[in-house]
């Protein structure tokens, strides 16, 4: 059954992102929220999130669209699949149109986002822009570093294969 409150949050979230109004976008988040962006990195707090959306993203992209589909909320976690598109305004890629899909994970506190994570195949976006392979490799190394440094990744790598499944199955 759809969670209408979560669907409304997704609609507010994407409409605010599309608008380019950083304050409107940041209002979807708690005061101390963290937005983990796959291009611009993590941003903590409403002011930083507003800056990222308005002054970084909308500086680099025009004609921005972002729609979330198949939203699912379980307790304080929400997930959605999305499609987004934009036209690059970065001088070396100006006028190139990009469309990507992604998965979003929301850690929620009431009707606000406390932490946002996205998983997007940025290689698809860079290929559409015509980014040089050497530059793509550098970006991929940076993303790989972010992934490997995360506490969740470290815990995963430190545990033996099958350990989580065994714990879950033992509870049956």
Secondary structure as GFF3:
##gff-version 3
##sequence-region A 1 172
A	DSSP	alpha_helix	4	19	.	.	.	ID=ss1
A	DSSP	alpha_helix	22	26	.	.	.	ID=ss2
A	DSSP	beta_strand	29	37	.	.	.	ID=ss3
A	DSSP	beta_strand	41	44	.	.	.	ID=ss4
A	DSSP	alpha_helix	46	51	.	.	.	ID=ss5
A	DSSP	pi_helix	52	57	.	.	.	ID=ss6
A	DSSP	alpha_helix	58	60	.	.	.	ID=ss7
A	DSSP	beta_strand	61	74	.	.	.	ID=ss8
A	DSSP	beta_strand	77	88	.	.	.	ID=ss9
A	DSSP	three_ten_helix	91	93	.	.	.	ID=ss10
A	DSSP	beta_strand	97	109	.	.	.	ID=ss11
A	DSSP	beta_strand	112	120	.	.	.	ID=ss12
A	DSSP	alpha_helix	122	129	.	.	.	ID=ss13
A	DSSP	alpha_helix	133	149	.	.	.	ID=ss14
A	DSSP	alpha_helix	151	158	.	.	.	ID=ss15
A	DSSP	alpha_helix	163	170	.	.	.	ID=ss16
###
